[in-house]
Amino acid sequence: MLGGNQIMSPRTTASAVSAPDFVDGLDWLNTDRPLRMADLRGRLVILDFWTYC
């Protein structure tokens, strides 16, 4: 049991899962080349899903 200011490490609470790489042929915005998962490793990534209605 945790108490006070104790924080569990993510390594103790979840197992590592690898995300699949992006498929070829996607349209990318605000980047000069397609991204790869390896390019994002160790970075904070925010996903913003939107659509035209």
C-alpha positions in Angstrom: 0.0 0.0 0.0 1.2 3.5 -0.8 1.0 6.3 1.5 1.9 10.0 1.6 4.2 11.0 -1.2 5.2 7.6 -2.5 4.9 7.1 -6.2 5.2 3.8 -8.0 7.6 3.5 -10.9 5.9 2.9 -14.3 8.1 -0.1 -14.6 6.5 -1.7 -11.6 2.9 -1.1 -12.7 2.9 -1.9 -16.4 4.8 -4.1 -18.9 6.5 -2.6 -21.9 4.5 -2.7 -25.1 5.9 -1.6 -28.5 3.7 0.5 -30.7 3.7 -0.5 -34.4 5.5 1.7 -36.9 3.4 4.1 -39.1 2.3 2.7 -42.4 3.8 4.1 -45.7 1.9 6.7 -47.7 0.4 8.8 -44.8 0.0 12.5 -45.2 2.1 14.5 -42.6 1.6 18.1 -41.4 4.3 20.4 -40.0 7.2 18.0 -40.8 9.6 17.8 -43.7 9.6 14.0 -43.8 7.4 11.1 -42.5 7.9 10.2 -38.9 9.0 6.9 -37.5 8.4 5.5 -34.1 12.1 5.4 -33.5 12.1 9.2 -34.1 9.7 9.6 -31.2 11.3 7.3 -28.6 11.9 9.1 -25.3 9.8 12.1 -26.2 6.4 13.2 -24.9 3.9 12.7 -27.7 0.5 14.3 -27.8 -2.1 12.9 -30.2 -4.7 15.2 -31.6 -7.4 13.4 -33.5 -9.7 15.6 -35.6 -11.9 15.4 -38.7 -13.7 17.7 -41.1 -17.5 17.6 -40.6 
